[in-house]
């Protein structure tokens, strides 16, 4: 008799974004005349930068000739991209990362879910609330939790509320925790963590021998020079932190798929007997066992995003989406909405009108304005009463969406 992994049955509902898609498709089928504007899932709309495309075309041509053909890529990534990451993402900020500490992957979403495999099931997981759903769901599937309560919080997991009162930045936990997921700029709230806040978390992790999983997928949207782009800008972070990055929202790779994760060699976890075990070789073993690497053509495209022309084109994309976010903040504020985020991040965290739950407000926007957002409750209990809006759309669509919302 084949047995199912019953941890999947603990998941309270379908994954958030497919549920949004299901409701949106149902509405579209019932109202084919409606012109729906999607500001829900954070998918980019602008074309890949031309320097990236040229590099990918040249790489594809290499594969057409025996003398330059390449088969399986290295599981950790090609040396040319590993070095480009070190030279462009870290050294300019005074951070020393070795190329062999960088692991190229197909997405930070996959890495944020897969990284928990290298840690024991009896680790206590701490999550910000609201939170990107993958952090939570992947640990539920692994078997680290009990059942969810009425608010969707799982037994055995420590939740760190991020509210307007604490600036949507989590306070240090009072409970014992072993693995901590942090995200800055934050998805979904758009909040960023100051240097002081990160210093407190690094010091906490060092004192408690905990590990921080730091998702910095949106770091390129940080405009405030005082805000760190990498947790490794904080002294001691190499001993306690893994960092996840992505090309999806920077260079427009949502459909191309490329990211990287940094696992410093100083980072250790512990055996049950208390012996230190280096995480780097274990993650390397996991990747070489379960992952066949990112395509050569894609990695050449990612490398090209660091060329002078590539950086200029990527910067133009980021400015475009940040300009959208600024416009949305202004228009929604003028309509009387309370809005957070959208300054150092491409997401806006909108408080729902009084008396409306996040899913009720989602349905109101969809049905009356034909605009799709993301209900805050889908990100956790503390997300109830909010809606996330994405700045990833064409400017004319953004302007039309704001005009429709203003007419509600």
C-alpha positions as a Markdown table, in Angstrom:
| # | Residue | x | y | z |
|---|---|---|---|---|
| 1 | Unk | 0.0 | 0.0 | 0.0 |
| 2 | Unk | 1.5 | 3.3 | -1.1 |
| 3 | Unk | 1.2 | 6.0 | 1.6 |
| 4 | Unk | 0.9 | 9.7 | 1.0 |
| 5 | Unk | 2.9 | 12.3 | 2.7 |
| 6 | Unk | 0.2 | 13.4 | 5.1 |
| 7 | Unk | 1.9 | 16.7 | 5.8 |
| 8 | Unk | 0.4 | 18.0 | 2.6 |
| 9 | Unk | -3.0 | 17.4 | 4.1 |
| 10 | Unk | -2.1 | 19.9 | 6.8 |
| 11 | Unk | -2.0 | 22.7 | 4.4 |
| 12 | Unk | -5.0 | 24.9 | 5.1 |
| 13 | Unk | -5.9 | 25.7 | 1.5 |
| 14 | Unk | -4.5 | 25.8 | -2.0 |
| 15 | Unk | -1.3 | 27.9 | -2.6 |
| 16 | Unk | -2.2 | 31.6 | -2.5 |
| 17 | Unk | -1.4 | 32.6 | -6.1 |
| 18 | Unk | -3.1 | 29.7 | -7.9 |
| 19 | Unk | -6.2 | 30.6 | -5.8 |
| 20 | Unk | -6.0 | 34.2 | -7.0 |
| 21 | Unk | -5.6 | 32.8 | -10.6 |
| 22 | Unk | -8.7 | 30.6 | -10.1 |
| 23 | Unk | -10.9 | 33.4 | -8.9 |
| 24 | Unk | -9.6 | 35.7 | -11.7 |
| 25 | Unk | -10.3 | 33.1 | -14.4 |
| 26 | Unk | -13.8 | 32.5 | -13.1 |
| 27 | Unk | -14.6 | 36.2 | -13.2 |
| 28 | Unk | -13.1 | 36.6 | -16.7 |
| 29 | Unk | -15.2 | 33.7 | -18.0 |
| 30 | Unk | -18.3 | 35.2 | -16.5 |
| 31 | Unk | -17.5 | 38.7 | -17.7 |
| 32 | Unk | -15.6 | 38.4 | -21.1 |
| 33 | Unk | -16.0 | 42.1 | -21.8 |
| 34 | Unk | -14.1 | 43.1 | -18.6 |
| 35 | Unk | -10.5 | 44.4 | -19.1 |
| 36 | Unk | -8.8 | 43.0 | -16.1 |
| 37 | Unk | -5.6 | 44.7 | -14.8 |
| 38 | Unk | -3.4 | 42.3 | -12.8 |
| 39 | Unk | -1.5 | 43.9 | -9.9 |
| 40 | Unk | -1.5 | 40.6 | -7.9 |
| 41 | Unk | 1.2 | 38.2 | -8.7 |
| 42 | Unk | 4.6 | 40.0 | -8.9 |
| 43 | Unk | 5.4 | 39.2 | -12.5 |
| 44 | Unk | 7.4 | 41.7 | -14.6 |
| 45 | Unk | 6.0 | 43.0 | -17.9 |
| 46 | Unk | 8.9 | 44.8 | -19.6 |
| 47 | Unk | 11.1 | 43.0 | -22.1 |
| 48 | Unk | 14.5 | 41.4 | -21.2 |
| 49 | Unk | 17.3 | 43.9 | -21.5 |
| 50 | Unk | 18.8 | 43.9 | -24.9 |
| 51 | Unk | 22.4 | 43.1 | -23.7 |
| 52 | Unk | 21.0 | 40.1 | -21.9 |
| 53 | Unk | 19.2 | 38.9 | -25.0 |
| 54 | Unk | 22.3 | 39.4 | -27.2 |
| 55 | Unk | 24.4 | 37.4 | -24.8 |
| 56 | Unk | 21.8 | 34.6 | -24.8 |
| 57 | Unk | 21.6 | 34.6 | -28.6 |
| 58 | Unk | 25.4 | 34.3 | -28.8 |
| 59 | Unk | 25.4 | 31.5 | -26.2 |
| 60 | Unk | 22.7 | 29.6 | -28.2 |
| 61 | Unk | 24.8 | 29.9 | -31.3 |
| 62 | Unk | 27.7 | 28.4 | -29.5 |
| 63 | Unk | 25.6 | 25.3 | -28.8 |
| 64 | Unk | 25.0 | 24.9 | -32.5 |
| 65 | Unk | 28.7 | 24.0 | -33.1 |
| 66 | Unk | 30.5 | 20.9 | -31.9 |
| 67 | Unk | 33.6 | 22.8 | -30.9 |
| 68 | Unk | 31.7 | 25.1 | -28.6 |
| 69 | Unk | 28.8 | 22.9 | -27.6 |
| 70 | Unk | 28.2 | 22.4 | -23.9 |
| 71 | Unk | 26.2 | 19.6 | -22.2 |
| 72 | Unk | 25.4 | 19.4 | -18.5 |
| 73 | Unk | 26.2 | 22.6 | -16.7 |
| 74 | Unk | 28.1 | 22.5 | -13.4 |
| 75 | Unk | 25.5 | 22.0 | -10.6 |
| 76 | Unk | 26.9 | 25.0 | -8.7 |
| 77 | Unk | 27.1 | 27.3 | -11.7 |
| 78 | Unk | 29.7 | 28.3 | -14.3 |
| 79 | Unk | 32.8 | 30.0 | -13.1 |
| 80 | Unk | 32.1 | 33.1 | -15.2 |
| 81 | Unk | 28.8 | 33.8 | -13.4 |
| 82 | Unk | 30.0 | 32.9 | -10.0 |
| 83 | Unk | 32.9 | 35.4 | -10.3 |
| 84 | Unk | 30.5 | 38.0 | -11.8 |
| 85 | Unk | 28.3 | 37.7 | -8.7 |
| 86 | Unk | 31.2 | 38.2 | -6.4 |
| 87 | Unk | 32.6 | 41.1 | -8.3 |
| 88 | Unk | 29.4 | 43.0 | -8.8 |
| 89 | Unk | 27.0 | 42.1 | -6.0 |
| 90 | Unk | 29.4 | 42.0 | -3.0 |
| 91 | Unk | 32.9 | 43.5 | -3.5 |
| 92 | Unk | 31.5 | 47.0 | -4.3 |
| 93 | Unk | 29.9 | 46.9 | -0.9 |
| 94 | Unk | 33.0 | 45.8 | 0.9 |
| 95 | Unk | 31.7 | 42.3 | 1.4 |
| 96 | Unk | 34.1 | 39.4 | 0.8 |
| 97 | Unk | 32.4 | 36.3 | -0.7 |
| 98 | Unk | 34.3 | 33.5 | -2.4 |
| 99 | Unk | 33.0 | 32.3 | -5.8 |
| 100 | Unk | 32.7 | 28.7 | -4.4 |
| 101 | Unk | 30.3 | 30.1 | -1.7 |
| 102 | Unk | 27.8 | 31.1 | -4.5 |
| 103 | Unk | 25.3 | 28.5 | -5.8 |
| 104 | Unk | 23.5 | 29.4 | -9.1 |
| 105 | Unk | 19.9 | 28.0 | -9.2 |
| 106 | Unk | 16.7 | 28.4 | -11.1 |
| 107 | Unk | 14.9 | 30.5 | -8.5 |
| 108 | Unk | 15.1 | 31.9 | -5.0 |
| 109 | Unk | 11.6 | 30.5 | -4.4 |
| 110 | Unk | 13.0 | 26.9 | -5.0 |
| 111 | Unk | 16.1 | 27.6 | -2.9 |
| 112 | Unk | 14.0 | 29.1 | 0.0 |
| 113 | Unk | 12.0 | 25.9 | 0.0 |
| 114 | Unk | 14.8 | 23.4 | -0.6 |
| 115 | Unk | 17.3 | 24.8 | 1.9 |
| 116 | Unk | 15.3 | 23.5 | 4.8 |
| 117 | Unk | 16.1 | 20.0 | 3.6 |
| 118 | Unk | 19.7 | 20.2 | 5.1 |
| 119 | Unk | 18.4 | 21.0 | 8.6 |
| 120 | Unk | 16.9 | 18.5 | 11.1 |
| 121 | Unk | 13.2 | 18.1 | 11.5 |
| 122 | Unk | 13.3 | 19.1 | 15.1 |
| 123 | Unk | 14.5 | 22.6 | 14.4 |
| 124 | Unk | 12.0 | 25.3 | 15.6 |
| 125 | Unk | 11.2 | 27.6 | 12.7 |
| 126 | Unk | 10.5 | 31.3 | 13.1 |
| 127 | Unk | 8.6 | 33.2 | 10.4 |
| 128 | Unk | 7.6 | 36.8 | 10.0 |
| 129 | Unk | 3.8 | 37.2 | 9.8 |
| 130 | Unk | 2.8 | 38.2 | 7.2 |
| 131 | Unk | 5.2 | 36.1 | 5.1 |
| 132 | Unk | 6.0 | 34.8 | 1.7 |
| 133 | Unk | 3.9 | 31.5 | 1.7 |
| 134 | Unk | 6.7 | 29.2 | 0.5 |
| 135 | Unk | 8.7 | 29.7 | 3.7 |
| 136 | Unk | 5.8 | 28.3 | 5.8 |
| 137 | Unk | 4.4 | 25.7 | 3.4 |
| 138 | Unk | 7.7 | 24.0 | 2.7 |
| 139 | Unk | 8.3 | 23.4 | 6.4 |
| 140 | Unk | 4.8 | 22.1 | 6.9 |
| 141 | Unk | 5.3 | 19.7 | 4.1 |
| 142 | Unk | 8.6 | 18.6 | 5.6 |
| 143 | Unk | 6.8 | 17.7 | 8.9 |
| 144 | Unk | 8.1 | 20.4 | 11.3 |
| 145 | Unk | 4.6 | 21.5 | 12.4 |
| 146 | Unk | 1.3 | 20.4 | 13.8 |
| 147 | Unk | -2.1 | 21.4 | 12.4 |
| 148 | Unk | -3.1 | 25.0 | 11.7 |
| 149 | Unk | -5.4 | 26.9 | 14.1 |
| 150 | Unk | -8.4 | 29.0 | 12.9 |
| 151 | Unk | -6.1 | 31.8 | 11.9 |
| 152 | Unk | -3.9 | 29.5 | 9.8 |
| 153 | Unk | -1.0 | 29.5 | 12.2 |
| 154 | Unk | 0.7 | 26.1 | 12.5 |
| 155 | Unk | 1.5 | 24.5 | 15.8 |
| 156 | Unk | 5.2 | 24.2 | 16.6 |
| 157 | Unk | 6.1 | 27.3 | 14.5 |
| 158 | Unk | 7.0 | 30.6 | 16.0 |
| 159 | Unk | 5.4 | 33.6 | 14.3 |
| 160 | Unk | 6.9 | 37.1 | 14.5 |
| 161 | Unk | 4.1 | 39.7 | 13.9 |
| 162 | Unk | 5.0 | 42.5 | 11.5 |
| 163 | Unk | 2.5 | 45.3 | 12.1 |
| 164 | Unk | 2.1 | 49.0 | 11.6 |
| 165 | Unk | 3.0 | 49.4 | 15.3 |
| 166 | Unk | 6.5 | 47.9 | 14.8 |
| 167 | Unk | 7.0 | 49.3 | 11.3 |
| 168 | Unk | 6.5 | 45.8 | 9.8 |
| 169 | Unk | 9.9 | 44.8 | 11.1 |
| 170 | Unk | 9.9 | 41.8 | 13.4 |
| 171 | Unk | 10.9 | 42.0 | 17.0 |
| 172 | Unk | 13.3 | 39.4 | 18.4 |
| 173 | Unk | 11.5 | 36.3 | 19.6 |
| 174 | Unk | 11.2 | 35.5 | 23.3 |
| 175 | Unk | 10.7 | 31.8 | 22.5 |
| 176 | Unk | 13.5 | 29.4 | 21.5 |
| 177 | Unk | 14.1 | 29.3 | 17.7 |
| 178 | Unk | 16.7 | 27.6 | 15.5 |
| 179 | Unk | 16.0 | 28.7 | 11.9 |
| 180 | Unk | 14.7 | 32.3 | 11.1 |
| 181 | Unk | 13.3 | 33.5 | 7.8 |
| 182 | Unk | 13.9 | 37.2 | 7.2 |
| 183 | Unk | 13.1 | 39.1 | 4.0 |
| 184 | Unk | 14.2 | 42.6 | 3.1 |
| 185 | Unk | 12.9 | 44.4 | 1.2 |
| 186 | Unk | 9.9 | 42.5 | 2.5 |
| 187 | Unk | 7.4 | 40.6 | 0.4 |
| 188 | Unk | 4.5 | 41.4 | 1.0 |
| 189 | Unk | 4.8 | 44.6 | 3.1 |
| 190 | Unk | 7.5 | 46.4 | 1.2 |
| 191 | Unk | 9.2 | 47.2 | 4.5 |
| 192 | Unk | 13.0 | 47.3 | 4.7 |
| 193 | Unk | 15.3 | 46.4 | 7.7 |
| 194 | Unk | 17.7 | 49.0 | 8.9 |
| 195 | Unk | 21.3 | 48.3 | 9.6 |
| 196 | Unk | 20.6 | 48.5 | 13.4 |
| 197 | Unk | 17.7 | 45.9 | 13.0 |
| 198 | Unk | 19.9 | 43.5 | 11.1 |
| 199 | Unk | 22.7 | 44.0 | 13.6 |
| 200 | Unk | 20.3 | 42.9 | 16.4 |
| 201 | Unk | 19.3 | 39.8 | 14.5 |
| 202 | Unk | 22.8 | 38.8 | 13.7 |
| 203 | Unk | 23.9 | 39.2 | 17.3 |
| 204 | Unk | 20.8 | 37.2 | 18.4 |
| 205 | Unk | 21.6 | 34.4 | 16.0 |
| 206 | Unk | 25.2 | 34.3 | 17.1 |
| 207 | Unk | 24.2 | 34.2 | 20.7 |
| 208 | Unk | 21.5 | 31.5 | 20.2 |
| 209 | Unk | 23.5 | 29.5 | 17.6 |
| 210 | Unk | 20.6 | 30.0 | 15.2 |
| 211 | Unk | 20.7 | 30.4 | 11.5 |
| 212 | Unk | 19.1 | 33.2 | 9.4 |
| 213 | Unk | 17.7 | 32.5 | 6.0 |
| 214 | Unk | 17.8 | 36.0 | 4.5 |
| 215 | Unk | 15.8 | 36.6 | 1.3 |
| 216 | Unk | 17.2 | 39.6 | -0.5 |
| 217 | Unk | 15.4 | 39.0 | -3.8 |
| 218 | Unk | 14.3 | 42.7 | -4.0 |
| 219 | Unk | 17.5 | 44.4 | -2.8 |
| 220 | Unk | 18.1 | 46.2 | -6.1 |
| 221 | Unk | 15.0 | 48.3 | -5.3 |
| 222 | Unk | 16.6 | 49.8 | -2.3 |
| 223 | Unk | 17.1 | 53.6 | -2.9 |
| 224 | Unk | 17.9 | 54.6 | 0.7 |
| 225 | Unk | 21.7 | 54.6 | 1.0 |
| 226 | Unk | 21.5 | 53.8 | 4.7 |
| 227 | Unk | 19.7 | 50.5 | 4.1 |
| 228 | Unk | 21.9 | 47.4 | 3.7 |
| 229 | Unk | 21.5 | 45.4 | 0.5 |
| 230 | Unk | 23.1 | 42.3 | 1.9 |
| 231 | Unk | 23.1 | 40.8 | 5.4 |
| 232 | Unk | 26.8 | 40.2 | 4.9 |
| 233 | Unk | 27.3 | 43.9 | 5.3 |
| 234 | Unk | 26.8 | 43.2 | 9.0 |
| 235 | Unk | 29.9 | 41.9 | 10.9 |
| 236 | Unk | 29.5 | 38.3 | 12.0 |
| 237 | Unk | 26.7 | 37.5 | 9.5 |
| 238 | Unk | 28.9 | 35.0 | 7.6 |
| 239 | Unk | 28.7 | 32.8 | 10.7 |
| 240 | Unk | 24.9 | 32.7 | 11.0 |
| 241 | Unk | 23.3 | 33.6 | 7.6 |
| 242 | Unk | 22.4 | 32.2 | 4.2 |
| 243 | Unk | 21.4 | 34.8 | 1.6 |
| 244 | Unk | 19.1 | 34.3 | -1.3 |
| 245 | Unk | 19.1 | 36.5 | -4.4 |
| 246 | Unk | 17.2 | 36.5 | -7.8 |
| 247 | Unk | 17.4 | 37.9 | -11.3 |
| 248 | Unk | 13.7 | 37.7 | -11.7 |
| 249 | Unk | 12.7 | 41.2 | -10.6 |
| 250 | Unk | 16.0 | 42.9 | -11.3 |
| 251 | Unk | 16.8 | 41.8 | -14.9 |
| 252 | Unk | 13.3 | 40.6 | -15.7 |
| 253 | Unk | 14.0 | 36.8 | -15.5 |
| 254 | Unk | 10.7 | 35.7 | -14.1 |
| 255 | Unk | 10.2 | 33.5 | -17.2 |
| 256 | Unk | 13.9 | 32.8 | -17.8 |
| 257 | Unk | 14.7 | 31.5 | -14.3 |
| 258 | Unk | 18.0 | 32.3 | -12.6 |
| 259 | Unk | 19.0 | 33.1 | -9.1 |
| 260 | Unk | 21.7 | 32.4 | -6.6 |
| 261 | Unk | 22.2 | 31.5 | -2.9 |
| 262 | Unk | 25.3 | 32.2 | -0.8 |
| 263 | Unk | 26.3 | 29.7 | 1.8 |
| 264 | Unk | 29.5 | 30.9 | 3.7 |
| 265 | Unk | 32.1 | 28.4 | 4.7 |
| 266 | Unk | 32.0 | 29.6 | 8.3 |
| 267 | Unk | 28.3 | 28.7 | 8.7 |
| 268 | Unk | 27.7 | 25.7 | 10.9 |
| 269 | Unk | 24.8 | 23.8 | 12.3 |
| 270 | Unk | 25.1 | 21.1 | 14.9 |
| 271 | Unk | 24.5 | 17.3 | 15.3 |
| 272 | Unk | 22.4 | 15.9 | 18.1 |
| 273 | Unk | 25.6 | 15.3 | 20.1 |
| 274 | Unk | 26.6 | 19.0 | 19.8 |
| 275 | Unk | 29.3 | 18.6 | 17.2 |
| 276 | Unk | 29.6 | 21.5 | 14.6 |
| 277 | Unk | 28.8 | 20.5 | 11.0 |
| 278 | Unk | 29.6 | 22.9 | 8.1 |
| 279 | Unk | 26.5 | 23.7 | 6.1 |
| 280 | Unk | 28.3 | 24.5 | 2.9 |
| 281 | Unk | 29.4 | 21.0 | 1.9 |
| 282 | Unk | 26.0 | 19.6 | 2.9 |
| 283 | Unk | 24.2 | 22.1 | 0.6 |
| 284 | Unk | 26.7 | 21.3 | -2.1 |
| 285 | Unk | 25.9 | 17.6 | -1.7 |
| 286 | Unk | 22.2 | 18.3 | -1.8 |
| 287 | Unk | 22.5 | 20.4 | -5.0 |
| 288 | Unk | 24.7 | 17.8 | -6.8 |
| 289 | Unk | 22.2 | 15.1 | -5.8 |
| 290 | Unk | 19.0 | 16.8 | -6.8 |
| 291 | Unk | 19.8 | 19.6 | -9.2 |
| 292 | Unk | 21.3 | 19.5 | -12.7 |
| 293 | Unk | 22.2 | 23.2 | -12.9 |
| 294 | Unk | 21.0 | 26.2 | -14.8 |
| 295 | Unk | 21.2 | 26.2 | -18.6 |
| 296 | Unk | 24.3 | 27.7 | -20.2 |
| 297 | Unk | 22.3 | 30.2 | -22.3 |
| 298 | Unk | 20.5 | 31.5 | -19.2 |
| 299 | Unk | 23.7 | 31.9 | -17.2 |
| 300 | Unk | 25.4 | 33.9 | -20.0 |
| 301 | Unk | 22.3 | 36.1 | -20.0 |
| 302 | Unk | 22.7 | 36.6 | -16.2 |
| 303 | Unk | 26.4 | 37.4 | -16.7 |
| 304 | Unk | 25.5 | 40.1 | -19.3 |
| 305 | Unk | 23.3 | 41.9 | -16.8 |
| 306 | Unk | 26.5 | 42.9 | -15.1 |
| 307 | Unk | 28.1 | 44.4 | -18.2 |
| 308 | Unk | 28.1 | 48.2 | -18.4 |
| 309 | Unk | 25.3 | 48.2 | -20.9 |
| 310 | Unk | 23.5 | 45.5 | -18.9 |
| 311 | Unk | 23.7 | 47.5 | -15.6 |
| 312 | Unk | 22.3 | 50.5 | -17.4 |
| 313 | Unk | 19.4 | 48.6 | -18.9 |
| 314 | Unk | 18.6 | 46.8 | -15.6 |
| 315 | Unk | 18.7 | 50.2 | -13.7 |
| 316 | Unk | 16.2 | 51.5 | -16.2 |
| 317 | Unk | 13.8 | 48.6 | -15.5 |
| 318 | Unk | 14.1 | 49.1 | -11.8 |
| 319 | Unk | 13.5 | 52.9 | -12.1 |
| 320 | Unk | 10.4 | 52.2 | -14.2 |
| 321 | Unk | 8.8 | 49.9 | -11.6 |
| 322 | Unk | 9.7 | 52.2 | -8.7 |
| 323 | Unk | 8.1 | 55.1 | -10.6 |
| 324 | Unk | 5.0 | 53.0 | -10.9 |
| 325 | Unk | 5.1 | 52.3 | -7.1 |
| 326 | Unk | 5.5 | 56.0 | -6.3 |
| 327 | Unk | 2.6 | 57.0 | -8.5 |
| 328 | Unk | 0.4 | 54.3 | -6.9 |
| 329 | Unk | 1.3 | 55.6 | -3.4 |
| 330 | Unk | 0.4 | 59.1 | -4.4 |
| 331 | Unk | -2.9 | 58.2 | -6.0 |
| 332 | Unk | -4.1 | 55.7 | -3.3 |
| 333 | Unk | -3.1 | 58.2 | -0.6 |
| 334 | Unk | -5.2 | 60.9 | -2.4 |
| 335 | Unk | -8.1 | 58.5 | -2.3 |
| 336 | Unk | -7.8 | 58.2 | 1.5 |
| 337 | Unk | -6.2 | 54.8 | 1.7 |
| 338 | Unk | -3.5 | 54.0 | 4.2 |
| 339 | Unk | -0.5 | 52.7 | 2.2 |
| 340 | Unk | 2.8 | 51.3 | 3.3 |
| 341 | Unk | 5.8 | 50.1 | 1.2 |
| 342 | Unk | 6.4 | 51.2 | -2.4 |
| 343 | Unk | 9.5 | 53.2 | -1.6 |
| 344 | Unk | 12.4 | 50.8 | -1.4 |
| 345 | Unk | 10.3 | 48.0 | -2.9 |
| 346 | Unk | 8.0 | 47.2 | -5.8 |
| 347 | Unk | 5.1 | 46.3 | -3.5 |
| 348 | Unk | 2.5 | 48.4 | -1.7 |
| 349 | Unk | 0.7 | 47.2 | 1.4 |
| 350 | Unk | -2.7 | 48.7 | 1.4 |
| 351 | Unk | -5.0 | 48.8 | 4.5 |
| 352 | Unk | -8.5 | 47.6 | 3.5 |
| 353 | Unk | -11.5 | 49.8 | 4.1 |
| 354 | Unk | -13.1 | 49.5 | 7.5 |
| 355 | Unk | -15.3 | 46.4 | 7.8 |
| 356 | Unk | -13.7 | 44.6 | 4.8 |
| 357 | Unk | -11.6 | 41.5 | 5.1 |
| 358 | Unk | -8.7 | 41.1 | 2.7 |
| 359 | Unk | -10.5 | 38.6 | 0.6 |
| 360 | Unk | -13.7 | 40.7 | 0.6 |
| 361 | Unk | -11.7 | 43.7 | -0.6 |
| 362 | Unk | -10.0 | 41.5 | -3.2 |
| 363 | Unk | -13.4 | 40.5 | -4.5 |
| 364 | Unk | -14.6 | 44.1 | -4.5 |
| 365 | Unk | -11.7 | 45.3 | -6.5 |
| 366 | Unk | -12.0 | 42.4 | -9.0 |
| 367 | Unk | -15.8 | 42.7 | -9.4 |
| 368 | Unk | -16.2 | 46.5 | -9.4 |
| 369 | Unk | -12.9 | 47.8 | -10.6 |
| 370 | Unk | -11.6 | 44.7 | -12.5 |
| 371 | Unk | -8.3 | 45.1 | -10.7 |
| 372 | Unk | -6.5 | 42.1 | -9.2 |
| 373 | Unk | -4.5 | 42.4 | -5.9 |
| 374 | Unk | -3.3 | 39.9 | -3.4 |
| 375 | Unk | -5.3 | 39.4 | -0.1 |
| 376 | Unk | -3.1 | 40.0 | 2.9 |
| 377 | Unk | -4.6 | 37.0 | 4.7 |
| 378 | Unk | -3.0 | 34.8 | 2.2 |
| 379 | Unk | 0.4 | 35.8 | 3.7 |
| 380 | Unk | -0.6 | 35.0 | 7.3 |
| 381 | Unk | -2.9 | 36.0 | 10.1 |
| 382 | Unk | -1.2 | 39.4 | 10.6 |
| 383 | Unk | -1.9 | 40.1 | 7.0 |
| 384 | Unk | -5.6 | 40.2 | 7.5 |
| 385 | Unk | -7.0 | 43.7 | 6.8 |
| 386 | Unk | -4.4 | 44.4 | 4.1 |
| 387 | Unk | -4.0 | 43.9 | 0.4 |
| 388 | Unk | -0.8 | 43.8 | -1.6 |
| 389 | Unk | -0.6 | 45.6 | -4.9 |
| 390 | Unk | 2.3 | 45.1 | -7.3 |
| 391 | Unk | 4.0 | 47.9 | -9.3 |
| 392 | Unk | 4.9 | 45.3 | -12.0 |
| 393 | Unk | 2.8 | 46.5 | -14.9 |
| 394 | Unk | 2.9 | 48.9 | -17.8 |
| 395 | Unk | 2.4 | 52.5 | -16.8 |
| 396 | Unk | -0.8 | 53.0 | -18.7 |
| 397 | Unk | -2.3 | 50.0 | -16.9 |
| 398 | Unk | -1.1 | 51.4 | -13.6 |
| 399 | Unk | -2.8 | 54.7 | -14.3 |
| 400 | Unk | -6.0 | 53.1 | -15.4 |
| 401 | Unk | -6.1 | 50.8 | -12.3 |
| 402 | Unk | -5.6 | 53.8 | -10.0 |
| 403 | Unk | -8.4 | 55.7 | -11.8 |
| 404 | Unk | -10.8 | 52.7 | -11.4 |
| 405 | Unk | -10.0 | 52.4 | -7.7 |
| 406 | Unk | -10.6 | 56.1 | -7.2 |
| 407 | Unk | -14.1 | 55.7 | -8.7 |
| 408 | Unk | -15.1 | 53.0 | -6.2 |
